[in-house]
Amino acid sequence: QLQASGGGLVQAGGSLRLSCVASERKTVMGWFRQAPGKEREFVAAIKSYPAYADSVKGRFTISRDNAKNTVYLRMNNLKPEDTAIYYCAAGNTIILSRMSEGAAYNYWGQGTLVTVSS
């Protein structure tokens, strides 16, 4: 259902763009991440408007191309603490107040690894 790509190794201060293609249009698409030894956490999501975790506000930008059923995550000024596996997620009945909750999403991609070196 969801195919994520774009991860890689980058130096601190660098940029990456993640992409996630859905097999069909989803109302809400988002990104979560899980660092080694830590729980999965919300990064950003978009419906007709975006939502961001405080830790990435001002550095990450989520956008979508509905014609391509694709969501993007542009990550600027990357920090070592951004190192994680990034997962794309999607759902069709997620209300605004639950966009940051992983349990609200029905579809998950396979994850793409982002490594930020110091």
ZIMO-V393051 format. One record per residue. N is the residue number from 1. RES is the residue in three letters. SS is DSSP state (@ for helix, = for strand, . for the rest). D_FIRST is the distance of its C-alpha to the first C-alpha in Angstrom with 1 decimal. Layout:
[[N/RES/SS/D_FIRST] [N/RES/SS/D_FIRST]]
This chain:
[[1/GLN/./0.0] [2/LEU/=/3.8] [3/GLN/=/6.8] [4/ALA/=/10.1] [5/SER/=/13.5] [6/GLY/./17.1] [7/GLY/./18.7] [8/GLY/=/22.1] [9/LEU/=/25.7] [10/VAL/=/27.8] [11/GLN/=/31.1] [12/ALA/./31.9] [13/GLY/./32.2] [14/GLY/./29.7] [15/SER/./26.5] [16/LEU/=/22.9] [17/ARG/=/20.0] [18/LEU/=/16.4] [19/SER/=/13.6] [20/CYS/=/9.9] [21/VAL/=/8.1] [22/ALA/=/5.5] [23/SER/./5.1] [24/GLU/./7.7] [25/ARG/./10.1] [26/LYS/./10.2] [27/THR/./13.8] [28/VAL/=/13.7] [29/MET/=/12.0] [30/GLY/=/13.8] [31/TRP/=/14.7] [32/PHE/=/16.3] [33/ARG/=/18.3] [34/GLN/=/20.2] [35/ALA/./23.4] [36/PRO/./25.3] [37/GLY/./27.1] [38/LYS/./25.7] [39/GLU/./23.4] [40/ARG/./20.2] [41/GLU/=/21.0] [42/PHE/=/19.8] [43/VAL/=/20.1] [44/ALA/=/19.1] [45/ALA/=/17.2] [46/ILE/=/17.5] [47/LYS/./17.8] [48/SER/./20.7] [49/TYR/./22.4] [50/PRO/=/21.6] [51/ALA/=/22.4] [52/TYR/=/23.3] [53/ALA/./24.6] [54/ASP/./28.3] [55/SER/./28.0] [56/VAL/./26.1] [57/LYS/./27.7] [58/GLY/./29.5] [59/ARG/./27.8] [60/PHE/=/24.1] [61/THR/=/22.8] [62/ILE/=/19.4] [63/SER/=/18.7] [64/ARG/=/16.2] [65/ASP/=/16.3] [66/ASN/@/15.2] [67/ALA/@/16.0] [68/LYS/@/13.4] [69/ASN/./10.7] [70/THR/=/11.5] [71/VAL/=/13.1] [72/TYR/=/15.9] [73/LEU/=/18.0] [74/ARG/=/21.5] [75/MET/=/23.5] [76/ASN/./27.2] [77/ASN/./30.1] [78/LEU/./28.1] [79/LYS/./29.9] [80/PRO/@/30.0] [81/GLU/@/28.7] [82/ASP/@/25.4] [83/THR/./24.8] [84/ALA/=/21.7] [85/ILE/=/18.2] [86/TYR/=/16.0] [87/TYR/=/12.7] [88/CYS/=/10.4] [89/ALA/=/9.7] [90/ALA/=/9.3] [91/GLY/=/11.0] [92/ASN/./13.1] [93/THR/./16.4] [94/ILE/./17.3] [95/ILE/./20.9] [96/LEU/@/22.5] [97/SER/@/24.3] [98/ARG/@/21.2] [99/MET/./19.0] [100/SER/./20.2] [101/GLU/./19.4] [102/GLY/@/16.6] [103/ALA/@/17.1] [104/ALA/@/16.3] [105/TYR/./12.6] [106/ASN/./10.3] [107/TYR/=/7.0] [108/TRP/=/7.7] [109/GLY/./7.2] [110/GLN/./9.8] [111/GLY/./12.6] [112/THR/=/15.1] [113/LEU/=/18.8] [114/VAL/=/21.3] [115/THR/=/24.9] [116/VAL/=/27.8] [117/SER/=/31.2] [118/SER/./34.4]]
